Amino acid sequence: MSDDDVPVGALLGAAYQAVVHGQNLAAREAVELVRDLGFEKDGTAKPFRFAYQRTEATQDGPQVRTVHATVPLLSLINPPAISIDKAAISMSLHLISQGTETGPAHASLAGGEVPAVEGTTPRLKGRIVHRSDSNAVLTIESTLKQRDLLESSRLSQLLDAAVSDHDSVWYEVLDQAEAFRAAAATFIDTVARTGPTGDGEGVREWLQQLWQLKESVTDAVSAYRDGLMEKIPQLHQSWNTQCENLKWIDRHTEPETMAQLRRSFIAAARNVWNALLPGAPVAEFGPPTLDQLRVRFEAAVSALADAPPGLEGLPERLRDLEAAVAQGCIARKYEQPQDVVTRTANRYDETATAIREMWNPSVQSAESREAQDELAAAAEKMWDALGPRKVPVDFRTDSRMSTSEIEECTRLLGELAELGKQLMELYDNPRNPLNEMCTASKWAGKAWNASKEDLQLGKQIPDNTRKKVIESFGHSNSLIEQANWTVDAYSKLQRLQPATWNSAARAWNKTARQFWRHLIDTNGHPLTDLACIESSS
């Protein structure tokens, strides 16, 4: 065989072997790249850090926040993992000879390669054809395909999410803004055409105020669109301020159709503000609803029930007030006859009158007076809505101390001084000149002098005077505590004449209690009684 004679089988096998070897080299290259690029020397994955911006809705308006992310580097790239999809081998070959070889053949089975029976194998010899103007022709054509191991880039997913968050907020704002524009146009056109009361009075002023409210909302939407987030809280505050200053007609002269348009206008604006500033309070204008008035009334009832000093039986009476209001609201909601509402109002007035007689005008804390004023205002608004122009009975009493009460306090103070002298005479120890009971009556006199002027004028006792009378400050005791201390000290002294002593002690206790209850809450600041002598058997 000449130099040009080659075994055809070896030639074809070498070509296919080159294709397989190429794929093997590509796989090895992918392994090396993953090892060198994706991992540190200690075997941990190399991180890839980046930052992107996203828009979030907050109470202060849409805010642009920078988000920092760290992902494995290998999650962002595709290693070169190729596969050979097709290989075509072509050559020009001149067949020289053919024959067979006898020998053992092998078969490939599931369990591996095992010897087969004796057989023959084809044998070909050939020569690559030469051309005068070119070398021998041997062509191998292959198609390579990159396998996508991760399907998509994680980085693209994060960036897409950031963009979609901003878009979702904008689309929500845009949808709510369209609904607001429609509600505003209908409401303002109706006001311009007929006026809120139907007679056109004050329409120009109302239109100007309503237009300003509308502009606050539309300007906030435009600010978000233009990325001027800092303007949105200012425009929201402008809306709230304008609503508080808007003078609207009351519930008894506002037509129901106008009330519905007004509520729709406010609700649409609230939806826009909630999209721009989640959780921010949105002010309203116009008369409050019955439900809103009832919530305010019930909250005021609870505040008064919890305020000191607590009067015995007051919580039960307050619940009666609450029940009368609830019945009135039900009657109005289901459009029952007016006389039903009137009967519930009468029950309220009866209970309010009973509460009025319970108060001790001289012993009311600042918390109690404030809670009473809030409940009285809530009740007036509530019954005005339930029964037009209905003024409920005021359950509060006159806070000024009457002339008779002033005379009573003066008399009781004189009795305390006289009883103090009598009690001292009963003390059978002339060697000890301490006059504790007279001192106790003097503490009561100082407390009366500190509070009398304010009580006569119907004013609340100032904090500094209040502390002086009933509260301790520093190392100095209050007047009531010093009075209690002297009474307690005198009770521990040796005493004779039990019958006379007990009679005088009971008189002192009764008079002291009657006096101090005009100045302080004796339940919250109890008095020390002068002890009586137990009779011996």
Buried (B, 14 or more C-beta within 10 A) or exposed (E): EEEEEBBBEEBBEEBEEEBEEBBEEBBEBBEEBBEEEBBEEEEEEEEBEEEBEBBEBBEEBBEEEEBEEEBBBBEBBBBEBBEBEEBEBEBBBEEBEEEEEEEEEEEEEEEEEEEEEEEEEEEBBBBBEEEEEEEEEBEBEBEEEEEEEEEEBBBEEBBEEBEEBBEEBBEBBBEBBEBBBEBBEEBBEBBBEBBBBEEEEBBEEBBEBBEBBBBBBBBBBEBBEEEBBEBBBEBBEBBBEBBEEBEBBEBEEBBEEBBEBBBBBBBBBBBBBBBBBEEBEBBBBBBBBBEEBBEBBBEBBBBBBEBEBBBEEBBEBBEBBBBBBBBBBEBBEEEBEEEBBBBBBEBBBEBBEBBBEEBBBBBBBBBBBBBBEBBBEBBBBBBBBBBEEBEBBBBBBEBBBEEEBBEBBEEBBEBBBEBBEBBBEBBEEEEEEBBBBBBBBBBBBBBBEBBBEBBBEEEBBEEEBBBBBBBEEEEEBBBBBBBBBBBBBBBEEEBEEBEBBBEBBEBBBBBBBBBBBBBBBBEEBEBBBBBBBEEEE
